[in-house]
Amino acid sequence: MTTNLTTVPAGRQAGGHHTHGRRIVAALAITTTIGYGSLYYAYAVLLRPIAATLGVSATAVTGALTASVLAGALMAIPVGRWLDHHGGRALMTVGSITATVLLIAWSQVQTVWQLFAVMIGIGVTGAMVLYEPAFAVIVTWFTPERRAPALLAVTIVAGFASTIFMPLTGFLDAHLGWRSTLLVMAAIYGVVTVPLHALTIRKPPARPGALPVPPGRLNNRQRASVARAAMRDTRFWILAGTFTAHGAATSTMTVHILGYLASRGHPATFAASIAGLLGVLSVTGRLVLTVARRRLAVTTIVAAVFATQAVAVLAMPALAGTPIGAIITVTGFGLGFGIASLATPALLADRYGTAAYATIAGRLTAPITTAKAAAPLVAATVLAHDGYNVLLGVVACACFLAAGGMMIKRGSGTHTGGRQVGQPV
């Protein structure tokens, strides 16, 4: 009799848990796609129209985007701590409301300093509504066997954000102007994301037979202990260095690939089309990781992809002068373009569990995002003094360094909560 009383509610809870989990995945796939499309990718399309209207250089307007990315990096740690303590519902709802207001404010800027202020605000809200909080919600909601497909679903859909929103932004700008375009973006973002975050996101219920102490029942001191233990784990800092090097490499190539292809004599339209493959290839890389991890370790797969990127970059001086060679080398690099965003939550959850996942992820995200913001500016200096071949060599070295870092296996004697940091949960 006792068995029946405990088993039936557990089954009902599990069924409801899985059903709502699918709703969460669908909601986050939609909100992150619209978020990246309107808060990030639209900027590249509107950069020059904004510069012309404000009467400033494109470099100055680009600086506002850099400030936005850096603001998001600074917010990663406090946002992660909040997510572990309170969950994602309130944070993502407030973030989406604030982002909607900031999109409206962006449409009304009259000076470059107002643009900087708005973009810094967008960087802060981006840290509250984009991949990092979405991943934190998914990691704590799903069991390990269901986590990978859930993360893949969100990243596959959001991987098409640039494919959807860059043409849409260009179309709206051509017909409405950039200010009205941003008002349309604000309406789309607010109407869709605010209710999805408010009505869908919630903390997971305790699952029968899950962790001995479910993450939601740990107090703040216990979570802080888990996070501190992870910070004492050598492998965390190896992982941070690995993804920082890779983030710098991908950010550099994203910004400078068009200029490089043009320098090799390719027409601007061809160069733009080839560069546009990066968004689609990021989805391909994530699919490769998800399928291959059934037979190989995540670290092995990611290291192989990073090494492939390095080889592709090194081959560019010899091959990228022809259309076929350009397609081959950009494809080789593009396979790793989005793989880090899917590998990171898998590695962190496997090594450190889910109790303090968002706090640990925030501390990892901060240096990576900072590197992504600073690398294109440093690369421009290298480019001005030494040319593209030297720059490509630096990018290839960063990818090889990331591949080597991914393969380092280092044990840790640090313990937390009765288990070794790094043991799978």
Secondary structure as UniProt FT lines:
FT   HELIX           2..36
FT   HELIX           37..41
FT   HELIX           42..54
FT   HELIX           58..86
FT   HELIX           89..106
FT   TURN            107..108
FT   HELIX           112..129
FT   HELIX           131..141
FT   HELIX           144..158
FT   TURN            159..160
FT   HELIX           161..176
FT   HELIX           178..200
FT   TURN            208..209
FT   HELIX           215..217
FT   HELIX           220..231
FT   HELIX           234..263
FT   TURN            264..265
FT   HELIX           268..275
FT   HELIX           277..292
FT   TURN            293..295
FT   HELIX           298..319
FT   TURN            320..321
FT   HELIX           323..334
FT   TURN            335..338
FT   HELIX           339..352
FT   TURN            355..356
FT   HELIX           357..386
FT   HELIX           388..407
FT   STRAND          415..416
FT   TURN            417..418
FT   STRAND          419..420
FT   TURN            421..422
//
